Structure formats: C-alpha cells, structure tokens
Amino acid sequence: IIEPGFNGWLVTQRPRGYYSQQFLESRNRLYVTEYNQRVMQPQLFDPNLYILQINYEQQTDYGYEVNYLLYNYFLFFEKQYRQRFMVSRG
C-alpha cells in the first residue's frame, strides 16, 4: 500500500495476529463491496478518493498479510479522508 502516512499509522494499530484471517476476510469483503459501489457512483462520492475498483475475489486465499494490510488500509482511509463505511468493527 503506497499512501503517505499509512505505514506510520499502521504501527499504532493492533498487531498482526490480533485478528483471525477469517475475521479480516469477512470485513474486507464488506469494505471492498461498499468501496466498489462508491467507485461506480462518482456523482455521489468523490472520484478523487474512489478511483478504481478493488478486485478482491472471495474464493481466493490472499493470506493473512494481504488481508491484514487491506483491512487496516480501510480503517486508515476512513480516518484520513473522513469517510464512513457501513462495516461494523470488531
């Protein structure tokens, strides 16, 4: 993930291993679905924030690290850009 401030922010979050891979995958599916819906609605959501859809296949095992980083990126994205997704937190 190439985003200014993300790596510094990440070290202040829950460490790897805190969440199960299953938890991260379930949250990422929800986040990706909502994010991609926003990409398709540039009249409602800032197209400078929601640029490209994220290709996240439910059947693909991306491993723990990818899911950990993606989940935390969504949390960072919400905070950094003052966005709220309708995904409950655990």
N, C-alpha and C positions, 0 to 999 in steps of 0.2 A: 504494500500500500504506500503510494507516494502522495503524501498530503502533509503540508507544513504543520508541524506541531503534533502530529499523530504519535510518533514514537515516544516523545517526551510525556505525552498524556498517558500512553499505554502503560508505562512503568508505574503509574499511580493507581492502576486498576487491579482487580482481583487477579491473582497469579494463574498461570497455566496449571491445569489440574483442578482448579476450584469447581468448575462446571464440568459435567459429563459431556461427552461428544454428542450424545442423544439430545441433551438439553440445547446445546449450541445449534445443532442441525434443525431442531424444531423451531427455534427462534429465527434462525436465518431464513428458513422457508417463508415465514410470515413477513419478515423485513423485506426480503427480496420481492415478494409478491406486491407488497404495498409500494415499494420503491419503483418497480417497473410500471405499475399503474400510474404513478406520478409522471414518469418519463413520457407516457402516452398522452398526458393532459397538459401541454405547455401553456394553455390558456389559463389554467388554474394554479400551476406550480412553476416556480422559477426555472426556466430551461437552462440557466447558467449553473444551477445546482444539480438538476436531474438531466444529465446529458445523454447517457447511453444506458440501455437496459443491461442488467446483470444476468448472465447466463449461469444459472445455478440449477443443475439437474438433480431432482430428488433421488433418483436411482444411483447417482454417482457417490462413491465414498471419497470425499476430498481430504479425509484425515482430520486429525484433531487441530493441527496448527492452522490450516486454512480456515476452518470453522471458528476457531478462537479469534483470529485476526479479523475475519469478516464481521462477527458479532460485535466485537469491540469497535470496529470502524463505524458501525451503525450507531452505537452509543455516542461516539465522538462526533459523528455527523449531526446528530440531534442537538448536542450541546453547542458545537462550534457554529452551526448555522441556524440555531433556534427553530428547529423543526421538531415536530412530534409525530411519531408513528403510533398506530393503534396496536402495538405489540405490548403485552403485559411483561413486566420484568420479574425475574425470579431472584 
